[in-house]
Amino acid sequence: MKRPNFGQRGFTLVELIFVLAIIVVLASIFLPLAMSKFSQSKTAATTSSIDSISAALTGFFSDIDHFPACHSSDCDPFTSTNNDLKFLAFGTGSASVSSEYPTSTTWADLTAQDEADPNSARNNAFNHLVANNPNADATTGEAGVDYKSSKWKGPYITKIGVDPFGFAYIANVGAMETNGSPIAAGSKGWIISAGPDGVLDTAHTASVLSNDDIGYIFFTK
């Protein structure tokens, strides 16, 4: 018969509590650091996307000599009265992306400046920068209506999607151009992610970003 080995024993309750206490302390130290790194990676990804959007708008302007601001049935940018779109949303798909808009403390202020239905696909950057279809009428490059095909050299951006927090990026193109003319002195343009809270807090006339909005004021005159 095998005799018991009294020299072997398991952990005592005190030892288990001590080990658990060490694990809790280590978790309390490293978990916030991990979450901070994760948050920083999201911010870095947001900034990178905003840089791509800025480059796309710059490329568009270089070819067309106007920003993508057409909003009416005739989107020839040289027809000044039809070049009053105030904001572009960078979301997913080619239809209206209003369901992807961030909530906003200043949204009424922004949309009040818009001469088009803010829920329209005309506000979708995809239809201006990826497809030459600013009217969102399903007819891409339509002569005499869409941007002149002799000048439009898109797509200007290869991937458009929501920010890492699940909301569309917003570009305040109305501050860059109005009625087909350069912006008025003192106007500000920006590209913004509403940030982790999903609330756009920066007014369309703001000189600095508010709260946790991510982006930059990139055009002033």
Buried (B, 14 or more C-beta within 10 A) or exposed (E): EEEEEEEEEEEEEEEEEEEEEEEEEEEEEEEEEEEEEEEEEBBEEBBEBBEBBBEBBEBBBEBBEBBBBBBBEBBBBEEBEBBBBBBBBBBBEBBBBBEBBBEBBBBEEBBEBBBBEBEBBBBBBBBBBBBBBBBBBEEEBBEEBBBBEEBBBBBBBEEBEBBBBEBBBBBBBBBBBBEBEEBEEEBBBBBBBBBBBBBBBBBBBBEEBBEBBBBBBBBBE
